[in-house]
Amino acid sequence: MLSRKLRSGAIAAMLAIPATATTDDSVDKAKVSRVFEQLKAENKLKIKTLEPRRKAAGHRDIPVQ
């Protein structure tokens, strides 16, 4: 009787873990996505700021292949 209860409890616990991990993963993915978008915006701003300085210094554009 006890082993049956333990087995049932273990199965219930195993079934609950993936649901919790999925929720945590989606929160982590959203956070990573926000941080990535923020970094992308910061880099665009840096490029926009540096581009005129680069051109003023006489550097020519190098075509991307």
PAZAPA-4460 file (N, C-alpha, C; in steps of 0.05 Angstrom, whole numbers, plus 32768, in hexadecimal, padded with zeros to 4 digits):
% residues 65
    n_x    n_y    n_z   ca_x   ca_y   ca_z    c_x    c_y    c_z   seq   type   mol
   8011   7FE8   8000   8000   8000   8000   8012   8019   8000     1      M     A
   8026   801A   8011   8038   8031   8013   8047   8035   7FF9     2      L     A
   8051   8020   7FED   8060   8023   7FD4   804E   802D   7FBD     3      S     A
   8035   8026   7FBE   8022   8030   7FA9   801E   804E   7FAD     4      R     A
   801C   8058   7FC5   8019   8074   7FCA   8033   8083   7FC2     5      K     A
   804A   8077   7FC9   8063   8084   7FC1   8066   8085   7FA3     6      L     A
   805F   8070   7F95   8060   806F   7F78   804E   8084   7F6C     7      R     A
   8036   8086   7F77   8023   809A   7F6D   802D   80B6   7F72     8      S     A
   8038   80BB   7F89   8044   80D5   7F8F   805B   80DC   7F7D     9      G     A
   806C   80C8   7F78   8084   80CC   7F66   807B   80D3   7F4A    10      A     A
   8067   80C5   7F40   805C   80CA   7F25   8050   80E6   7F24    11      I     A
   8041   80EE   7F38   8035   8108   7F39   804B   811E   7F39    12      A     A
   8060   8119   7F49   8076   812D   7F4A   8084   812F   7F2F    13      A     A
   8088   8118   7F22   8096   8119   7F08   8085   8127   7EF3    14      M     A
   806B   8124   7EF5   8059   8132   7EE2   8058   8150   7EE7    15      L     A
   805B   8158   7F00   805A   8174   7F07   8073   8183   7EFF    16      A     A
   808A   8177   7EFF   80A4   8184   7EF9   80A5   8190   7EDD    17      I     A
   809E   8182   7EC8   809F   818E   7EAE   808E   81A7   7EAB    18      P     A
   8076   81A7   7EB7   8065   81BE   7EB6   8072   81D7   7EC3    19      A     A
   807F   81D3   7ED9   808D   81E8   7EE7   80A5   81F2   7ED6    20      T     A
   80B4   81DF   7ECB   80CB   81E7   7EBB   80C2   81F6   7EA2    21      A     A
   80AC   81EF   7E96   80A2   81FC   7E7E   809B   8219   7E85    22      T     A
   808F   821E   7E9B   8087   8239   7EA4   80A1   8249   7EA9    23      T     A
   80B4   823E   7EB6   80CD   824C   7EBC   80DC   8252   7EA1    24      D     A
   80DC   823F   7E8F   80E9   8243   7E75   80DC   825A   7E66    25      D     A
   80C2   825C   7E66   80B5   8271   7E57   80BB   828C   7E63    26      S     A
   80BD   828D   7E7E   80C5   82A6   7E8B   80E1   82AD   7E84    27      V     A
   80F3   829A   7E84   810F   829F   7E7D   8112   82A7   7E60    28      D     A
   8102   829B   7E4E   8104   82A2   7E32   80FA   82BF   7E2E    29      K     A
   80E5   82C7   7E3C   80DB   82E2   7E3A   80F0   82F6   7E44    30      A     A
   80FD   82EF   7E5A   8112   8301   7E65   812A   8303   7E52    31      K     A
   8133   82EC   7E48   8149   82ED   7E35   8142   82FD   7E1C    32      V     A
   8129   82FA   7E13   8120   8309   7DFB   8121   8327   7E00    33      S     A
   8117   832F   7E18   8118   834B   7E1F   8134   8356   7E20    34      R     A
   8146   8347   7E2D   8162   8350   7E2F   816F   8351   7E13    35      V     A
   8169   833E   7E02   8174   833E   7DE7   816A   8356   7DD8    36      F     A
   8151   835C   7DD9   8146   8373   7DCB   8152   838D   7DD5    37      E     A
   8157   838F   7DEF   8163   83A6   7DFB   8180   83AA   7DF1    38      Q     A
   818F   8394   7DF0   81AA   8395   7DE7   81AB   839D   7DC9    39      L     A
   8198   8392   7DBA   8197   8398   7D9D   8192   83B6   7D99    40      K     A
   817F   83C2   7DA9   8179   83DE   7DA7   8192   83EF   7DAF    41      A     A
   819F   83E7   7DC4   81B7   83F5   7DCD   81CD   83F5   7DB7    42      E     A
   81D1   83DE   7DAA   81E5   83DC   7D96   81DE   83EC   7D7D    43      N     A
   81C4   83ED   7D76   81BB   83FE   7D60   81C1   841B   7D65    44      K     A
   81BC   8424   7D7E   81C2   843F   7D86   81DF   8445   7D85    45      L     A
   81F0   8433   7D8E   820D   8436   7D8D   8217   8439   7D70    46      K     A
   820C   8428   7D5F   8214   8429   7D42   820B   8443   7D36    47      I     A
   81F3   844B   7D3C   81E9   8465   7D31   81FA   847C   7D3A    48      K     A
   8204   847B   7D53   8214   8490   7D5E   8230   8490   7D52    49      T     A
   823B   8478   7D4E   8257   8475   7D44   825A   8479   7D26    50      L     A
   8245   8473   7D17   8246   8474   7CFA   824F   848F   7CEF    51      E     A
   8244   84A5   7CF8   824D   84BF   7CEE   826B   84C5   7CF5    52      P     A
   8273   84BC   7D0C   828F   84C0   7D14   82A2   84B0   7D02    53      R     A
   8299   8498   7CFB   82A9   8487   7CE9   82AC   8494   7CCE    54      R     A
   8296   849E   7CC3   8296   84AB   7CA9   82A6   84C5   7CAA    55      K     A
   82A4   84D4   7CC0   82B3   84ED   7CC2   82D1   84E7   7CC3    56      A     A
   82D9   84D0   7CCD   82F5   84C9   7CCF   8300   84C0   7CB4    57      A     A
   82EF   84BE   7CA0   82F8   84B7   7C86   82F8   8499   7C7F    58      G     A
   82EC   8489   7C90   82EB   846D   7C8A   82D6   8468   7C74    59      H     A
   82DD   8456   7C62   82CB   844F   7C4D   82B9   8437   7C55    60      R     A
   82A2   8435   7C48   8291   841E   7C4D   829D   8406   7C40    61      D     A
   829D   83F0   7C4E   82A6   83D7   7C44   828D   83C6   7C3E    62      I     A
   828B   83BD   7C25   8273   83AD   7C1E   8273   8392   7C2C    63      P     A
   825B   838A   7C35   8258   8370   7C42   8253   835B   7C2D    64      V     A
   8262   8346   7C2F   825F   8331   7C1B   824D   831B   7C24    65      Q     A
***
